[in-house]
Amino acid sequence: MAIDPRWLEDLPRVPEVREEQGWRSEVTEAVYRVLVAGVDDSLRVLSLYWTMRLAEESERWHSIATGLPGFFGSEVGFLAVDESSPLVDRGRVGVTLLYDDPASGSNAEASPPLLLDPENDVRLGRYSFPIVTQPATFTPQLHISNPLGSVACWAKARASSQQPREGWLTAEHVLSGGTTVTFSDLTPGTLVDKAGGCADIAVVSPPDKSSAPATPLRLSPVPTMGTVVNLYDQTGASKTATVKGINDTFAGTPSKSLPVTFSMDDHGTSGDSGSFIEDVKTKDFVGMYLGTYNDKLGTGSKLGVGLAALYVAGLMDMECYR
């Protein structure tokens, strides 16, 4: 997995002595050790360790988060992509609490990102990580007319049946509440499986499956801060982006109510929902593109949002092909 070193300059090294690593949960520590087993990239280990250690402390900010009107997610990772942002004054890595206050109205009335007092910082040993509250909205990126979005890869899913249901993996919002789509070759597609709940996942099947991809895809480990990815669009073209942060639920059991999303410093355009995101180095399947987080301040700032492939495959009991 490729990691951009510029994004990790402020992170302290991983304690070499196991007892000094400070894990709160034996389960989380075990997951961490599985993920880093055989990894010879010290930057990847650094990113994984601090992401997982911070996520373990989520109880510390959930009381703050539940007091935010329209709270919809918390991310562990970089506080701001812009190096000149005042959010990085106390360090670039921490926790971002995302909320969409329905009472804030227009952009002009929105509150700016707020760096909370140091007394709220997450302290891990000698190190301190700030918490930021960020007003934002999530916007799915789809077309008004067919085809509504994109597909990530071919899938065999068992979310609703022990018998695998085959088709193209996409975001459920692409179907706009319906059960059919029209593919770019003008053939119809039918919904054959979905995750339901808050998980934005669907599988749509074409009439003819004879030419379906047969090469298995490897799933990427958790895309933590600094991970460099290729973000594909509806035409099949790609561009690089860097993961800013990941939802603090990523280490738990896959749940329909707790989707594991991650944000990136670049984004797609209308019609890209459901498209493929891969690791720039290994070409492993990192995630499926969903849309953007938009700054409510009217600055035009946007972050791309993806759904982690490991979460998608686990929730759907699914194999992926491309």
C-alpha positions, 0 to 999 in steps of 0.5 A: 500500500502506497503512503504519502510521507508528507502527511505523516511528518507530525506523527511520533514513532510507534513504541517498540515495546509492546507494553508501551503501545497502550492498547485498550482492547485485546481485540483491537491489538489483535486486528492491528497485528494481523494488518501489519504482519509482513508489512515492511513499510514503516509509514504504513505501520505508523499510519495504521497504529495511530489511526487504530489507537485513536479510534480506540478512544472514541468514547472520549468524543462521542459525548461531544458528537452527540451534542452537535445538531445533525452529527453524522460521522467522526473521522480519525486522520488529518484535520485539514488538507490545507497546510495554511489552515489554523486547524493544524496549529496544534498538530495535523492529526486528530479527530474531525466531527462532521455535522450538518446543522439543519438550523444553519440555513445558508452557507453565510450562516454556517459556523466555521470549523472549530478547534476545541479547547486543549482540555478536550484533546485525546491524550495518548501517553506523551502525545496529544491529538486535537478534536475539530468540529466541522460543519459539512453536507454529504452530496452523492454524485450521480446523474439526473438521467440514466445511467445514474452512476458508475460501477466498481467491479463484478461481485458475487454477493450473499447478503440476502441469499446463501446462493450467490447473486452476481452483478455489478457492484454500485452505490444503492443511491444510484438506483434512486429508490428503484430496482432497475438501471440502464447501463452505458451500453443501453442494456437494462440492469436489475437489483439482485442484492443490497445491504440495506440500512445505512450501508449504501451498497447494491448489486445490479445484474445485466441480462447476459452474464457470459462476459462477466470479469473472472479475475479475483480482486484482492481487497486492500487493508484499511485505507488509513491517513496518507494512503495514496489511491487511484480514483476512477470516474464514469469514463474509466479514467483515473486520478490520484488522491490521498486518504485524509481520514477514516470513520472511527468504526472501521475496526469493528464487526461490519454493521449496516448501521455503521458504514465504514467511510473514508475521505480523500483530498480529491473527488469525482464529479456527477455520475461517479457514484459507485466507481472503483478506488484502488491502491496506487501501488498494489492495485488492490480494491480500496473502496467504492466512491460515494460522493463528497463532503462539502464545506458549508462555509461557501468556500467550495472546499470538497472532500471525496468520500469512499466506502471501504472495500473490506467493509463492503465485502464483509457485510455482503459476504462477497467476492469481487472480480475485475 
